[in-house]
Structure formats: C-alpha cells, structure tokens
Amino acid sequence: MLTLTADEIEAALRTAGWHDASFPALTITFQCPLRIPDDGRTDQRPAGLGAFPLRSVDDFPATAPASWLQRGGVVMPMDQSEALWISFSARYPCAVKIAAGKINAVSGAAWAAELPSEPQDDAVVPRPAVARWILLRRG
C-alpha cells in the first residue's frame, strides 16, 4: 500500500465493495471567530464569521516564494492579529497533529511527523467526550 497513489488506493477500495460513504474521510475547516476578550477566562467555542478561504499556492506564481511553489500546498489569508478556530469531523477515528511555525500546538515541542505514544502530542478525531475544536490566536 505504501507505493500506491491515492487514486490506486481508492480504486482498490471500490473493487473491494467500499463506497464513498464508507471511506474514512477527515474534514478540517479553519473558522474566523468574533474577537474574544483577553481576560484569562475560559469561554465557550467562539461564534464563527465563516471559514477562512484556502487557495492553492499555484494560484500565485508571480508573488509566492519559489520554495512555496516548489513544495506546493495551500495558503490562507489571515491578518497577524486575527484568531482562528479549527473544526474537525470524521467518519472514522483519525489522529491529527497540529503545528504552527514547526512547533507542535499540543505539546509546544519542535515538530516531528511521528505519533509517539508518550507523551501524546496529537488530537484524536472523533472523540465524543471532547470538543473537536482548537482556538489559536496569533500576536
């Protein structure tokens, strides 16, 4: 399986009788919240102003840094003082690692792609007893 492309894996699952509704899909959205007070209190999930748009780096060949264009990926327009919350949903349990600036947002340690058992530095989606959102604020 490690040498198969995503299309080849999907074709194999369809051949085995799987259909779209049974694929283990993970959905992640980046939501723009209303401004919340910086008073040290823990608040309920902030109200959202809608999802931040994600655009392909390839859409900006004249302005994106060459290293971004070579690596590929997506960009999200966000002001330095804006906050965001991340919403997760899945049809199958998934482990998600979250980082900002190559720093793990759960543990505060340097980014590593592995999933260590101790200490746990990932979020599990879905996890019914835990809210599936994380608030990040820059600046």
Secondary structure, DSSP 8 states (H G I E B T S, - for coil): -TTS-HHHHHHHHHHTT--GGGS--EEEEEEEE-----SS---S---EEEE---EEGGG-TTTS-HHHHHH--EE----TT-EEEEEEEESS-EEE--EETTEETTT-SB--SS--SSS--SEEES-TTS--EEEEE--
